[in-house]
């Protein structure tokens, strides 16, 4: 196998390394380390080094910014408007997919550079690719607004078509089977998630002071052990079904042990959902129900409500989503009686 400077096999892939102005950069390429792929990786490495040198040569203007600096400033600006989880997602995409651009002046980056990087990634899915492109476009758009560049080459980077997967909600029978296999805190937690459609972090941040007789106040979400705002940065009041009311009445283990409704096995508020997810996964296995992420409890609430004839606007307010989002995701579950009535008009 041929050897190339700064290029070496890494597991089932290839790693390229290079230094610009004393800073080391590396990238993992998801391609088998054959001689041909190693040679391609060596050429990519050389292109990146040459582009970085050309982009920074002879530029002493105070407004010059490397791509890495722009990413850092972009994320700092977004910190005030995005949830920490969303911000972490942006950061990981920029670091994992676009780090080879780090040392380049943002003004020197061309569409050809982005296409070269894009071709080297073995994208997990078109959605992953589309999301990575979206964050990259955001950085360049920010750069234009800050007058650090006058072009957004990422806007011309095409990710191809992507078909949104169909919502795969739990059936009523699956829901009953899962709940029958859960016990204690996990049973109340996921039972409530099925009944009100709240997000995992929202329930982890729930306080007893938020619980009314037949309502629930949702005004925070937990991420990495810290309270933050909800995804939409708005609090909401949701109505509780009778089943949800009974679940909360039966949940006495934490009622006089502090403010939080849900506590882990050590009597402390949940910092993350790993333990709860493990319990849910185990319950699915025991119930012989095909596993879907706990987030699908939220989908299940939405589809049940719409099939029961609930107005989409009310469902959106319960979920803490925009009406447009509910219509886009759950259109086919909206009461079919109206569809049959329209068909009857045509038949007549």
Number of C-alpha atoms within 10 A of each C-alpha: 8 9 12 14 11 15 22 19 17 15 10 11 16 20 20 22 16 18 12 13 7 7 9 12 15 16 20 18 23 16 18 15 21 15 13 12 16 25 16 13 24 20 14 17 21 14 14 19 19 12 19 22 17 14 19 18 9 8 11 8 7 6 11 17 19 22 24 20 16 21 25 15 15 19 18 12 12 15 13 10 12 16 19 19 14 14 16 13 14 20 16 14 19 22 15 13 21 19 17 25 23 21 25 24 25 28 21 18 22 14 15 11 17 18 15 13 18 19 10 17 15 11 15 8 9 14 16 14 20 18 15 22 23 17 18 23 18 17 22 26 21 19 23 15 11 13 11 19 20 14 18 22 19 21 15 12 18 12 16 9 9 12 7 8 7 8 13 11 19 23 13 10 9 16 19 13 17 23 19 13 17 21 12 11 19 22 21 21 21 26 22 24 24 25 23 24 25 22 20 22 23 21 22 24 25 22 19 17 11 16 17 13 10 12 15 21 18 24 20 23 22 24 21 13 15 13 16 19 19 19 20 12 15 11 14 15 17 20 17 20 14 10 13 21 19 13 17 19 12 11 16 13 13 18 15 10 12 14 16 21 25 25 19 16 10 7 13 13 20 24 18 17 18 10 14 19 17 12 17 23 19 16 22 21 14 14 19 12 17 10 15 14 9 18 17 19 25 22 22 22 22 28 26 19 21 21 16 13 14 15 13 22 15 14 22 17 16 20 22 23 14 14 15 12 12 21 15 9 16 17 14 13 16 22 18 14 11 11 10 11 11 11 11 10 8 8 7 5
